Amino acid sequence: MISFLLNDKAVHIDATQADTTLLNYLRDERNLCGTKEGCASGDCGACTVVVAKTNEQGSALEYQALNSCVTFLSAVQGKQLLTVEHLADGETLHPVQAAMVDAHGSQCGFCTPGFVMSMFALYQQDSAPNREQVNVALGGNLCRCTGYRPIIDAALASCTGTPQDKFSQHQAATIAKLNALPNSDAGLDTLFMPTNRNELAATIKATPTARLFAGSTDIALEVTQQLKSLPSLVSLTQVKELQVVEETSSGLKIGAAVPFSKMEALLLKHFPSLHELLNRFASTPIRNQATLGGNVANASPIGDMPPALLALNAVIKVDNGTTRRDIAISDFFTGYRQTRLQNDEWIEAIFIPYLKPNAQVRAYKISKRQEDDISAVCAVFNLALDENSKVLQLKSGFGGVAATPASVDALSDAIKGKDWSKISTFELGKKVLSESFTPLDDVRASAEYRQALLVNLFKRFWLQTNQQSQKIETRVHAYE
């Protein structure tokens, strides 16, 4: 059984299709049609809803925007699901709705509910966001006719500090209702929600054909885009062993079912150069659901994080309920959408060793859109130099240029021991990269463009990490 609050009413579901999305549930079964279907892939934000849950202390509510079109119903177990119909207090609009009216932020109105819900989640964060933070919060919402200026103005005008609305006033009562909800049991007939390692192993053994998922932001596309039916699913979001985020003495251990938004701050604390890559990873609603484990397990050649993990020497921690084992990420991907996971195994966590004191890391993502887009090419470099600027090692990770996320060990081998500041070192690396891949043409980029990007991104990295980059850049242009 799945139990949650739909707006302010308790709901208990004991029969539904395993692959029912929040969007279809709201529109088809509850007739709450303010939540729209636009792209059905988590790209446009018209379907945005907000989910509230109690914080770790149980003293307050945390609000997050989600794309309901790619979120399965199991995601709201024990939480409050809020839709645009519930924001107003009687005849009085919520402050974010009123601000949209005052700023003339709606034209055709199709995207407006999604923008309002993203703004509502931002409003509840008990802070006054600046323009950049507003842009990040709204980065997953697309508007095709009004334009973004009045919408951003509305967010800045309404999200001004401590929330003062019916939700903040009734917070204690909502927490009490959430605490009164029953815990998830084994799930529904075809949708299983194990809560620990042993239950997960037993579920996989009993239903070997069931698909595992955490955030569902990738697997749900098979339902919404390919129109497949997924008759049996296992949700990992309740498995406590997969929710660990730990700073060990030698690196970070991030549970496979931890959403990006939950682990982002800690990851950036130790790897600040990944900021742009994480900031451009899909959108805020997707990052509230998507997990690092899922981004690795689906083995997509254009996933954003595997190139970074390759460059950072990450280790994939695998479990089957009886035996745990470690797989270096460089050995994890075996082919297109294929990994070394056995049928009875799952990813428990990803371990990322801390950087060495002399390491320099840069991550580059090239895509058609700045936000909420998939990479045409992703490149990550991790350079270690000695005190004389000689190369000790250059670990790399690339996406969008092969059937799997890939690294180029030959690049490190070729320039190891060379003076990093020399043009000859750059030229040697350039030659290796130009011969390492045979990319494909597709809708995102041509093979020729991808090949040129590999070399150009390496050049950017070389310039940025050289102390004499200004002089070197001039010399390189002259050399060319």
Buried (B, 14 or more C-beta within 10 A) or exposed (E): BBBBBBBBEBBEBEEBBBBBBBBBBBBEEBEBBBBBBBBBBBBBBBBBBBBBBBEEEEEBBBBBBBBBBBBBBBBBBBBBBBBBBBBBEEEEBBBBBBBBEBBEBBBEEBBBBBBBBBBBBBBBBEEEBEEEBBBBBBBBBBBEEBEBEBBBBBBBBBBBEEBEBBBBEBBEEBBEBBEEBEEBEBBBEBBBBBBBBEBBBBBBEEBEEBBBBBBBBBBBBBBBEEEEEBBBBBBBBBBEBBBBBEEEEEBBBBBBBBBBBBBBEBBBEBBEBBEEBBBBBBBBBBBBBBBBBBBBBBBBBBBBBBBBBBBBBBBBBBBBBEEEEEBEBBEBBEEEEEBBBEEBBBBBBBBBBBBEEEBBBBBBBBBEEEBBBBBBBBBBBBBBBEEEBBBBBBBBBBBBBBBBBBBBBBBBEBBEEBBBBBBEBBEBBBEBBEEBBEBBEEEBBEBEBBBBBBBBBBBBBBBEBBEEBEEBBEEBEEEE
